[in-house]
Amino acid sequence: MRGREALVLAFLIDALGTGLYQPFSLLYFQKIAQLDLPAIGVALTVATILTLPMNPITGSLVDRFGARRLVVVSQLLQVIGFLGYLFVRTIPLLFAMAFLVTAGNRIFYASATTLIAEVAGHDERDRWFGFVGVTQNIGLIVGGLLAGLIVTFGGSNGYRALILANVCSFLLMALALCWRRAAHQPNGQVEDLSRDRVEGLPDDSLRGRALADGRVGYRVVLADRPFLVLVACNVVFALCPLMMSLGLPIYATETLKLSTATVGALFAFNSLLVICTQTVTVRLLESFRRTRSLLVACLLWIVGCLLFALAPLIPSVLLIPSLFGAVAIYTFAGMIAGSISAALAATSSPVHTLGRYMALFELAWGIAGAIAPAMFAWLNAAGPSRTWIALMGPVLIVGPLLLWLEAHLSVRALYARRPVEMRSGKQVARRSE
C-alpha cells in the first residue's frame, strides 16, 4: 500500500461524506425543500435512468485522459449538484441537480474501478478491491452515526450542514488525488493478460481478431463474448445485495413484525462483518480459481435466500438468530463476489481499453439499480417470501455461465496467484529441455 495513501484517503473521505448525507436524503427534500415524496421519487428515478449512458461515455474518456482525471471531474460535478440542492424548491430544479449528482456518481464508479486496477498489480487486485470496500464501509458507518447526531441537535440547519459536509468531502477527495498521484503502472507497462488463453485453447474469439486488427473502442468490448457474459453475471451479483438493502427492512418489519431497531442491528452487523473479515476472506481465496470462488458466492446467496424465505415459518425464539445467520451468509457472498468479480474483469481486459471494459462492467450496477425497486415491489405484493425465492432463479443461471466462462479465460485471469504446482510444472518442463 506504500505510495498509495492519497488514494485510500480519498475513498475514505468520499465514503464519509456519502454516509453523512445518504440516510437523510429523501427527508431533506421532503421536510426542508417541502416537496411531495412521490414527485421526489419520480425525479430521482428519471435522473438515474437518463444517466445510464454516462458509463460507456466515461470508459472512452478514461482510456483517453486517464482514470484519475475523470474521478476528479466526477467529484466536481457532484459538488455543483449538491450545492444546488441547498436552493431546491421545485421539482424541475431537483431533477436538474439530481442529474448532475447522479452523472457525477456514475462517472466516479466507472473510472474509480479502472484507477484501482491501475494502482494495484495483478496479484494485488483482489485485495485492493476488497480493501477499498472495507474503507468505504468504515466511512459510511462513521458518516451515518455523525449524521444522526447532526440532525438531532441541528434541526433544519442540521440537514443543510450534512449537504455542506458532503460537498467538502467531494472537494477533499479531488484535492487528495490532485495533491499526490497514487503510484501505478502506466498502461504501456501493465502486463496485458487478455491475450493469454488457457493452455491448449486457441484464441479464435471475435475479440482476438479485433485486437489483431488493431481496432479500439467499444467494438472490441462488444465482440468479447466472455466479458459480456461476466457483465451479465455481475448484474446478478449487484442485484443480490441491492435486494437485501431494499427488501429486508420492509420484509422484517411488515412480514416478520420485527422492530426497526432489529433491522438497524442487522445492517450494522452486515457492515461490521465486511470491515472485519473482507480482506481475510479475499486472501483465503487467492489460491483458488476466481470463477470457483464466485460459484461459492452463488451457493451462499442461495442458502441466504432460502433462510430469508423460510423465516416466517421459524419459531419466534429462533427467528432473530436465524436472521443474523442469513445476513452473515449473504454478506460473505457479497464480499466474495464484489471484490473477486471486479478483479476478474480488470485482469481479463486489454490494457489499452481498460477504461471501456471497466465502465461496461460497472454499468451492471446501474442496470441492477433500475431493476431492483420494481422487482421487489412487484414480488413483495405477490407474496413476501416470493422475493427471495425468485432471486434464486438468476443466481442458479449464473452457475453454468461461470463454468462456461472458466473455459474461455486465461490462467492468469482465473488466478490471483498462480498455483505452486503450475509454476513447478513449467520449471520441470524447462529443465527437461
Summary of the structure (lengths in Angstrom):
residues: 433
radius of gyration: 22.2
end to end distance: 39.5
largest distance: 78.6
contacts: 1509
relative contact order: 0.14
helix: 82%
strand: 0%
